[in-house]
């Protein structure tokens, strides 16, 4: 069976804090509503939507890691 890398709590916390810094930076430069470009075309998702999804995932990952 293949072995999978399991990030440490410190690594996942660092990733979460980095994402929160990115979110604050996007907010301070009024970029949260910038539409996402995927496959060369824009769609309805925004940078705010994307970073919020990543933050939610990392918060849930930390919850699971702490169990």
C-alpha positions as CSV (number, residue, x, y, z in Angstrom):
1,X,0.0,0.0,0.0
2,X,1.3,3.5,-0.8
3,X,2.3,5.7,2.0
4,X,0.7,9.2,2.2
5,X,2.3,12.3,3.6
6,X,0.5,13.6,6.7
7,X,1.3,17.2,7.4
8,X,2.1,18.2,11.0
9,X,-0.2,20.4,13.0
10,X,2.5,23.1,12.7
11,X,2.6,22.8,8.9
12,X,-1.2,23.0,8.5
13,X,-1.4,25.9,11.0
14,X,1.3,27.7,9.0
15,X,-0.6,27.1,5.8
16,X,-3.8,28.5,7.4
17,X,-2.1,31.6,8.7
18,X,-0.5,32.2,5.3
19,X,-4.0,32.0,3.7
20,X,-5.4,34.4,6.2
21,X,-2.6,36.8,5.4
22,X,-3.4,36.4,1.7
23,X,-7.1,37.1,2.4
24,X,-6.2,40.3,4.3
25,X,-3.9,41.4,1.5
26,X,-6.6,40.8,-1.1
27,X,-9.1,42.7,1.0
28,X,-6.7,45.6,1.6
29,X,-6.1,46.0,-2.2
30,X,-9.8,45.5,-3.0
31,X,-9.2,42.4,-5.0
32,X,-11.6,40.0,-3.3
33,X,-14.2,40.5,-6.1
34,X,-11.7,39.8,-8.9
35,X,-13.1,37.0,-11.0
36,X,-11.2,33.8,-11.3
37,X,-9.6,32.8,-14.6
38,X,-9.7,29.1,-15.2
39,X,-8.7,27.5,-18.4
40,X,-8.1,30.9,-20.0
41,X,-11.7,32.1,-19.4
42,X,-13.2,34.1,-16.5
43,X,-16.0,32.6,-14.5
44,X,-18.3,33.7,-11.7
45,X,-16.0,32.6,-8.8
46,X,-14.0,35.3,-7.2
47,X,-10.6,35.4,-5.5
48,X,-12.5,35.8,-2.3
49,X,-14.5,32.7,-3.0
50,X,-11.4,30.7,-3.7
51,X,-9.4,31.8,-0.6
52,X,-12.4,31.3,1.6
53,X,-12.7,27.7,0.3
54,X,-9.1,27.0,1.1
55,X,-9.3,28.5,4.5
56,X,-12.4,26.4,5.3
57,X,-10.6,23.3,4.2
58,X,-7.5,24.1,6.3
59,X,-9.7,24.8,9.4
60,X,-11.4,21.4,8.9
61,X,-8.1,19.7,8.4
62,X,-6.9,21.1,11.7
63,X,-10.0,19.9,13.5
64,X,-9.5,16.4,12.2
65,X,-5.8,16.6,13.1
66,X,-6.6,17.6,16.7
67,X,-9.0,14.6,17.2
